[in-house]
Amino acid sequence: MTIKTIADVEFGVQLPVFAPDTGIENVRRFARAAGWDRPRFTDHAAARAEGLPGALVPGIMSQGFLSAMIHRWAPDARVTNIDTVFRAPVIVDEVYQISGVVTDVDEDAGSVVIDLTVTNAANETRVFGTATVGVPTT
């Protein structure tokens, strides 16, 4: 269900799962646009030479994926805050899914709190956080 107003939001509802594009070409485009065109984000071999398990998806890109997931659910929403904890690297070219659940609804303020989690194919949590989202009241 697409959310249009705060009246459409239900406490405890799971948002549709989102599978972000963590492919190397997408990450390279993002890194160039963000001014983060460094080998640790754009080249697996160079990242491994730094002692990393592979090229990393930049943290701000992971946060962008969280916002994208929210906007797929509620296109007119306004993400006012995302607080994230990076528990483990998000590696380029690996499969991830983002899930979310509504944990608070303030109908008077038009505000929703969503807990978000990024997991890998082994169902290991890589990133988790909370977003505060403004949703139209009418």
C-alpha positions as a Markdown table, in Angstrom:
| # | Residue | x | y | z |
|---|---|---|---|---|
| 1 | Met | 0.0 | 0.0 | 0.0 |
| 2 | Thr | 1.3 | 3.5 | -0.9 |
| 3 | Ile | 0.9 | 6.0 | 1.9 |
| 4 | Lys | -0.6 | 9.3 | 1.0 |
| 5 | Thr | -1.5 | 10.8 | 4.4 |
| 6 | Ile | -0.9 | 10.1 | 8.1 |
| 7 | Ala | -4.3 | 8.5 | 8.3 |
| 8 | Asp | -3.0 | 5.7 | 6.0 |
| 9 | Val | -0.2 | 4.8 | 8.4 |
| 10 | Glu | -0.6 | 2.0 | 10.9 |
| 11 | Phe | 1.5 | 1.3 | 14.0 |
| 12 | Gly | 3.6 | -1.9 | 13.6 |
| 13 | Val | 3.2 | -2.2 | 9.8 |
| 14 | Gln | 6.1 | -3.6 | 7.9 |
| 15 | Leu | 7.3 | -1.5 | 5.0 |
| 16 | Pro | 7.8 | -3.4 | 1.7 |
| 17 | Val | 11.3 | -4.9 | 1.6 |
| 18 | Phe | 13.7 | -3.0 | -0.7 |
| 19 | Ala | 16.7 | -4.5 | -2.5 |
| 20 | Pro | 19.2 | -1.7 | -3.2 |
| 21 | Asp | 21.5 | -1.7 | -6.3 |
| 22 | Thr | 24.9 | -2.2 | -4.7 |
| 23 | Gly | 26.6 | -3.1 | -8.1 |
| 24 | Ile | 30.0 | -1.7 | -8.7 |
| 25 | Glu | 28.9 | 0.6 | -11.5 |
| 26 | Asn | 26.1 | 2.2 | -9.4 |
| 27 | Val | 28.5 | 2.7 | -6.5 |
| 28 | Arg | 31.1 | 4.2 | -8.8 |
| 29 | Arg | 28.6 | 6.7 | -10.2 |
| 30 | Phe | 27.5 | 7.6 | -6.6 |
| 31 | Ala | 31.1 | 7.9 | -5.4 |
| 32 | Arg | 32.0 | 10.3 | -8.3 |
| 33 | Ala | 28.9 | 12.4 | -7.7 |
| 34 | Ala | 29.6 | 12.6 | -4.0 |
| 35 | Gly | 33.3 | 13.5 | -4.5 |
| 36 | Trp | 34.3 | 10.2 | -2.9 |
| 37 | Asp | 35.9 | 8.6 | -5.9 |
| 38 | Arg | 38.4 | 6.6 | -3.9 |
| 39 | Pro | 39.6 | 3.0 | -4.6 |
| 40 | Arg | 38.1 | 1.7 | -1.4 |
| 41 | Phe | 34.7 | 2.4 | -2.9 |
| 42 | Thr | 35.3 | 1.7 | -6.5 |
| 43 | Asp | 37.8 | -1.2 | -6.8 |
| 44 | His | 37.6 | -4.5 | -5.0 |
| 45 | Ala | 41.4 | -5.3 | -5.4 |
| 46 | Ala | 42.4 | -1.9 | -4.1 |
| 47 | Ala | 40.0 | -2.2 | -1.1 |
| 48 | Arg | 41.4 | -5.6 | -0.3 |
| 49 | Ala | 45.0 | -4.1 | -0.5 |
| 50 | Glu | 43.8 | -1.8 | 2.3 |
| 51 | Gly | 42.7 | -4.8 | 4.4 |
| 52 | Leu | 39.0 | -4.5 | 3.6 |
| 53 | Pro | 36.9 | -7.5 | 2.5 |
| 54 | Gly | 36.1 | -5.7 | -0.8 |
| 55 | Ala | 35.0 | -2.3 | -2.1 |
| 56 | Leu | 32.6 | -0.6 | 0.3 |
| 57 | Val | 29.3 | 1.0 | -0.3 |
| 58 | Pro | 29.7 | 4.5 | 1.2 |
| 59 | Gly | 27.8 | 5.0 | 4.4 |
| 60 | Ile | 26.0 | 8.0 | 3.0 |
| 61 | Met | 24.9 | 5.8 | 0.1 |
| 62 | Ser | 23.5 | 3.3 | 2.5 |
| 63 | Gln | 21.5 | 6.1 | 4.2 |
| 64 | Gly | 20.3 | 7.1 | 0.7 |
| 65 | Phe | 19.0 | 3.6 | 0.2 |
| 66 | Leu | 17.1 | 3.9 | 3.5 |
| 67 | Ser | 15.5 | 7.1 | 2.3 |
| 68 | Ala | 14.7 | 5.6 | -1.0 |
| 69 | Met | 12.9 | 2.7 | 0.7 |
| 70 | Ile | 10.8 | 5.2 | 2.7 |
| 71 | His | 9.9 | 7.2 | -0.4 |
| 72 | Arg | 8.8 | 4.0 | -2.2 |
| 73 | Trp | 6.3 | 3.4 | 0.7 |
| 74 | Ala | 5.3 | 7.1 | 1.1 |
| 75 | Pro | 6.3 | 9.1 | -1.9 |
| 76 | Asp | 5.2 | 12.5 | -0.4 |
| 77 | Ala | 7.0 | 11.9 | 2.9 |
| 78 | Arg | 9.7 | 14.2 | 4.2 |
| 79 | Val | 12.6 | 12.3 | 5.9 |
| 80 | Thr | 13.6 | 14.7 | 8.7 |
| 81 | Asn | 16.2 | 12.5 | 10.4 |
| 82 | Ile | 17.9 | 9.2 | 10.0 |
| 83 | Asp | 20.1 | 7.9 | 12.8 |
| 84 | Thr | 22.2 | 4.9 | 11.7 |
| 85 | Val | 24.6 | 2.5 | 13.3 |
| 86 | Phe | 27.0 | 0.8 | 10.9 |
| 87 | Arg | 27.7 | -2.7 | 12.5 |
| 88 | Ala | 29.6 | -4.2 | 9.6 |
| 89 | Pro | 30.7 | -3.1 | 6.1 |
| 90 | Val | 28.2 | -3.1 | 3.3 |
| 91 | Ile | 30.2 | -4.6 | 0.4 |
| 92 | Val | 29.8 | -3.7 | -3.2 |
| 93 | Asp | 28.2 | -6.4 | -5.5 |
| 94 | Glu | 26.7 | -8.3 | -2.6 |
| 95 | Val | 22.9 | -8.8 | -2.2 |
| 96 | Tyr | 21.2 | -6.8 | 0.6 |
| 97 | Gln | 17.7 | -6.2 | 1.7 |
| 98 | Ile | 16.3 | -3.3 | 3.7 |
| 99 | Ser | 13.3 | -3.8 | 6.0 |
| 100 | Gly | 11.4 | -1.3 | 8.1 |
| 101 | Val | 8.6 | -1.3 | 10.6 |
| 102 | Val | 6.5 | 1.7 | 11.9 |
| 103 | Thr | 7.3 | 2.1 | 15.6 |
| 104 | Asp | 5.5 | 5.3 | 16.4 |
| 105 | Val | 2.7 | 7.4 | 14.8 |
| 106 | Asp | 1.8 | 10.9 | 15.9 |
| 107 | Glu | -1.3 | 11.8 | 13.8 |
| 108 | Asp | -1.5 | 15.4 | 15.2 |
| 109 | Ala | 2.1 | 16.2 | 14.2 |
| 110 | Gly | 2.0 | 14.1 | 11.0 |
| 111 | Ser | 5.1 | 12.3 | 12.2 |
| 112 | Val | 6.1 | 8.6 | 11.9 |
| 113 | Val | 9.1 | 6.8 | 13.3 |
| 114 | Ile | 10.4 | 3.8 | 11.4 |
| 115 | Asp | 13.0 | 1.3 | 12.5 |
| 116 | Leu | 15.2 | 0.2 | 9.6 |
| 117 | Thr | 17.6 | -2.7 | 9.0 |
| 118 | Val | 20.0 | -3.6 | 6.2 |
| 119 | Thr | 20.8 | -7.3 | 6.1 |
| 120 | Asn | 23.0 | -9.4 | 3.8 |
| 121 | Ala | 22.2 | -12.7 | 2.1 |
| 122 | Ala | 23.3 | -14.5 | 5.3 |
| 123 | Asn | 20.6 | -12.4 | 7.2 |
| 124 | Glu | 23.4 | -10.6 | 9.1 |
| 125 | Thr | 22.6 | -7.1 | 10.2 |
| 126 | Arg | 25.0 | -4.6 | 8.6 |
| 127 | Val | 23.2 | -1.3 | 9.3 |
| 128 | Phe | 20.3 | -0.5 | 11.5 |
| 129 | Gly | 18.7 | 2.8 | 12.4 |
| 130 | Thr | 15.7 | 4.9 | 13.0 |
| 131 | Ala | 14.1 | 7.4 | 10.7 |
| 132 | Thr | 11.7 | 10.2 | 11.6 |
| 133 | Val | 9.4 | 11.0 | 8.8 |
| 134 | Gly | 6.9 | 13.8 | 8.2 |
| 135 | Val | 3.7 | 12.5 | 6.4 |
| 136 | Pro | 1.0 | 14.9 | 5.0 |
| 137 | Thr | -1.9 | 15.2 | 7.4 |
| 138 | Thr | -4.4 | 15.8 | 4.6 |
